[in-house]
Amino acid sequence: MRMEAGQGLVEYAFILVLVAVVAIVALALVGDTVNNVLYRNGVCAIANTLSNQIGAC
């Protein structure tokens, strides 16, 4: 029974590693796009706040 508990722990570790690898690959593929969108939206929000106009960008 003790061996089965260790086996379950190893399986959970493999799943965790798989999820981490998938997340890293996904961020590597779309990271720049997401960064550009967030940066653009942030700049527009600041510009709108400073100019007191909505939709200045």
N, C-alpha and C positions, 0 to 999 in steps of 0.2 A: 504494500500500500504506500509506503514511503517513496518508492521509485516513481509511482504514478503522480504523486504531488510534484516531484522534481520535474517530471516530463511536462506537466501542465505549465509550470513556471517557465520552462524553456520555450514552449509554444507561445506563451504570452510575450516573451522577449522577442521572438521572431516576428510576431505581428506588430509589435511596437517599432522594431527596426524597419519593417516594410512600410508602415505608415510614415515614418520619418523620411525614408528615401523618396516616397511618392511626393511628400510635401516639398522636399528640396528640389526635386525635378520640376514640379509645377511652378514653384517660385522662380526657378531659373528660366523657364520658358516664358512666363508672363510677367515677371517682376518689373521689367523696364516699362512695359505698357501700363501696368497699374501705378507705378511710380509717376509716370508722366501725367496720367489722369488726375491723380491726387494732388500733384504739384500745381497743375493748371487750375483745378478747382480752388485750391488754397489761395493762389495768387488772385484769382477773380474775387473771392470772398473778401480779401484784404482790400483790393481796389474798390470794390463796391462800398465797403465800410468807410474808407477814407474819402471817397468822392460823394457820399450820400446819395448815390444813384444805384438803382437796382438794374442789373443787366448791362453794366458798363463794359463788360468783357464780351 
